[in-house]
Amino acid sequence: MEMTVREKIKIVIQMNKIALAKLLIPFGIAGFTVAFLGLFFPEDFGKYVTVFGVYSFLPLIGTLSVVPTGLGLGIPPVPLISFIIFTDAVLSLFLVWNFDYAKKVPGIGELVERVERSGEEAIRKYKWAKRFGFIGVVLLVIFPLQWTGAGVGSIVGRLIGMPSLMTWLAVIIGTFIRSTLATLICLGAVSFF
């Protein structure tokens, strides 16, 4: 059956709406969370902003220092782990949904291209990640080797052909394991000393 021009236009418009929703939903989730924390937990809002700043803007040591920073600020372990997982989940959701489109967005595009180059370098350097697929992406996120982590794990998952949902789940599982281990090690070190 041949499609009419109107039917084709409707399909294109629907596809554009879905692409726009996938672009905006992660920002909406992040914005809602910021508003929620600011309105309902104003005394802790600054603590979470500090943790987010350390985690986001110090790529190499951010992963290593975010847990001690959060615990030092008085954030309990479970909310701290949840916040770290949430941060990585939103980043990963944006990247797996918008991998191709994000490169075209001014400002964000340069960052995504840099993460993509890191992902391609990680695939070349850590060939086992491609061979192990889902488990490989989880391991890349658990053990942040150089510039790997949630962003690079998301890109690597997409580059090796994993579906968006599987890539996103691998990043969340890896982040959960990494942040839980880091928290337990930090709490153990504090109680030891």
Helices and strands as residue ranges (DSSP letters): H 5-40, H 42-57, H 59-72, H 77-102, H 108-125, H 127-132, H 134-142, H 150-159, H 164-192
